[in-house]
Amino acid sequence: MNKKLKVMGLVLAGAMLAGLFTGCQSAKDEKVIGDDGTINYGAGLNDDGTIKGVKALDYVTLPDDYNAINVPAENYVISDDVIDYNVEYLMSGYTEDVDVLDRAVADGDTINIDYTGYLDGVAFDRGAAADQRVTIGVTSFIPGFLEQIIGHTPGEEFDINVTFPEEYPNDPDMAGKDAVFHIKLNSIIEQRTPELTDDFVAINFSNYGWTSIEDMRTKMKADMEKASIQNYINDYLMENSTVSEVPQSLLDYQGDLMTAYYMNSAESYGMEFEEFLSSYLGVESVEEMKENQADTLKQQAEYNLVIQAVAEKDGISATDEAVSNYFEENSLTTNYQEIEDTYGKRYIKMAVLNELVLEHLADTAVLG
């Protein structure tokens, strides 16, 4: 996934995961779900992306060491083995099938064949196929069928003899009968991954901002360690902060965003909303859905309050300049108009504010 999509995912996450980073109930002239079905993700947020009508520090007591959280090395240091694995995973996306014609078939090979089956010299129904991809020792076939292809070379045509099993539910009329199959071996199929070179990285991974193998490994490790540090900080904050209460308006708003998410899901499946709720969530109404998700909504609300409390206490804000800088740094572009058209500027600022808080806490953390 490239960095632009990563940032789009950041904004999508709030809506798609029922408002992880959202705020309080909208004003009377603003609703999450409009009468015409349109969705206003920024309803209930101030222009700077903070929760409208809520001062988080009125509800949240942060831990004394929130600005110097100790992150043990074992919780964030990424080994070379992990980097190797991730590089191999990325490269697997460039693996391609290659037709091999110059060697004999071996056990375990994947091959492409044509075949026609005969009983007493007469081709029988459902006994022929072309361009069949099968793997010897893996694909389920008549016993002994594929094994007889071992040792043959692509381009050859030959006959094999088989006996159908005494019990053959696929075609009971063939059970126990002897047959001859004429085989044409088209190719052996091997999967090959291109060589990882500096040029390959520069051409295929430029969307990550990587220019060479060394640059890729260095930045990948830094990004993974940063993510691990932030995940640890997230957990630490939630375990050690105290939330006295959650405004009902915040719970209502997040419930509305959850509703909006599932409305979009129903539309993507081509289903009526009520049918989607019943089929996928096992509920008969929005109210029942919200009741079932009450604990999740409360946890998300508490998280929102804690993050905003840090922003309030340390003077962190998602200014226009901060948002532009964030997108330029993380997506290699300042053109995020498409995202803004969908989610609105306030919602984007809220999502970026969340990231700015985590970056700030990572910068102040004490790394063990």
C-alpha positions, -999 to +999 in steps of 0.1 A: +000+000+000+015+033-010+017+063+013-011+082-003-034+052+003-020+050+038-032+085+046-065+079+029-068+048+051-062+070+081-092+092+073-113+062+062-105+044+095-125+069+115-156+065+094-152+028+085-145+017+120-175+036+135-158+068+143-126+060+161-116+097+160-149+114+161-166+139+184-198+150+199-234+153+186-239+178+159-256+212+162-293+214+155-286+225+119-260+197+114-266+159+114-243+131+105-269+115+083-290+140+064-326+137+055-315+129+020-291+102+031-259+123+027-232+119+054-215+148+071-185+133+089-175+166+103-208+173+121-200+180+157-165+191+151-150+225+154-131+240+124-099+228+140-111+192+142-117+192+179-149+181+195-176+208+195-188+219+229-164+195+248-133+204+267-116+170+271-096+180+301-129+184+320-133+147+317-098+133+315-069+129+340-037+120+321-010+100+338+018+121+353+044+106+328+023+110+297+050+132+282+078+108+291+063+073+286+089+046+289+088+023+259+109-009+265+131-019+236+114-053+232+082-035+224+095-015+194+129-027+181+125-044+148+149-072+139+165-077+105+146-110+102+113-091+104+125-067+077+136-097+055+101-111+059+084-079+049+107-074+019+099-109+008+062-103+012+064-072-009+083-090-036+058-118-036+034-094-052+056-093-083+058-131-086+048-143-121+041-176-137+067-187-162+063-215-187+092-239-186+097-261-217+133-275-214+132-300-185+113-331-174+084-330-150+092-338-114+070-347-084+054-316-070+055-296-103+026-275-115+019-283-152-005-274-180-020-303-199-046-313-224-062-347-221-088-370-236-100-402-221-110-434-240-129-466-231-122-494-255-108-468-280-139-445-278-137-411-262-162-409-233-183-380-221-167-356-196-133-372-202-116-344-220-102-310-210-077-284-224-053-261-207-057-277-173-034-264-145-027-292-121+000-299-094+013-333-090+008-346-055-016-318-047-045-318-072-071-345-067-072-367-097-078-404-106-052-424-087-019-427-107-030-403-134-007-373-126+022-395-114+025-410-149+034-376-163+066-374-142+096-377-164+079-364-196+090-331-212+067-303-224+058-308-260+054-345-257+021-364-264+016-398-248-009-422-234-014-433-198-034-462-184-056-457-153-083-476-134-112-456-119-118-463-082-145-489-073-164-460-057-163-429-079-191-405-070-181-380-096-193-404-123-206-437-109-208-452-145-170-451-147-164-468-113-139-496-116-133-493-153-100-492-171-093-462-193-066-447-215-059-410-215-041-393-243-020-365-227-005-334-243+020-318-219+020-281-227+043-267-201+057-268-166+047-237-147+071-221-123+066-191-102+095-167-104+102-135-084+123-108-101+156-100-086+156-072-060+179-044-072+182-007-066+166+000-100+137-023-092+131-005-059+133+029-075+109+020-103+083-001-084+084+013-049+087+050-057+053+056-041+068+047-008+096+072-013+122+044-015+151+049-039+174+018-032+175-015-013+193+001+016+169+031+016+139+007+016+152-014+045+162+017+065+129+035+061+108+004+065+125-003+098+120+033+109+083+032+100+077-001+117+094+010+149+075+043+149+042+024+145+052+000+173+061+029+196+028+047+189+008+015+195+025+011+228+018+047+237-019+042+227-022+012+250-004+029+278-025+061+276-057+042+277-046+020+306-033+048+327-056+077+320-088+083+339-121+093+322-146+105+347-175+103+324-184+103+286-208+130+274-239+113+260-236+136+229-203+120+221-218+085+223-247+095+202-225+110+176-203+079+173-234+058+172-246+079+142-213+074+125-215+037+130-249+038+115-235+057+085-208+032+081-232+003+079-254+022+055-225+025+032-217-012+036-253-021+028-251+000-003-218-016-014-235-050-011-265-038-030-287-045+000-315-026+018-302-013+051-326-033+072-317-065+054-280-058+060-286-053+097-304-085+100-281-106+077-247-093+088-252-080+123-281-101+135-302-071+147-335-058+136-329-021+142-304+007+146-312+010+182-305-027+188-272-023+169-261+005+191-271-014+223-250-043+212-220-020+204-224+001+236-190-011+251-172-004+218-187+030+214-177+039+250-142+027+245-138+048+213-153+078+230-129+075+259-100+072+234-111+104+216-113+123+249-078+112+260-062+121+227-079+155+227-069+160+263-032+157+253-038+181+225-054+207+248-027+203+275+003+205+251-011+231+227-012+208+197-035+219+168-042+207+133-037+240+115-041+243+077-003+243+075+000+213+098-024+193+077-006+202+044+027+193+059+013+160+072-001+150+038+031+160+020+053+140+044+031+109+044+016+108+009+042+127-011+015+152-021-004+182-008-034+175-031-059+158-009-089+174-024-106+141-032-104+131+005-116+165+016-146+163-008-157+130+008-150+136+045-148+174+049-120+196+062-130+193+098-129+155+098-095+155+081-082+179+107-095+156+134-078+126+119-045+145+114-047+159+150-048+123+163-016+116+144+000+148+155-007+139+191+008+104+187+039+118+169+043+143+198+041+116+224+065+094+205+090+123+203+088+128+241+088+091+250+118+075+268+130+046+246+144+017+266 
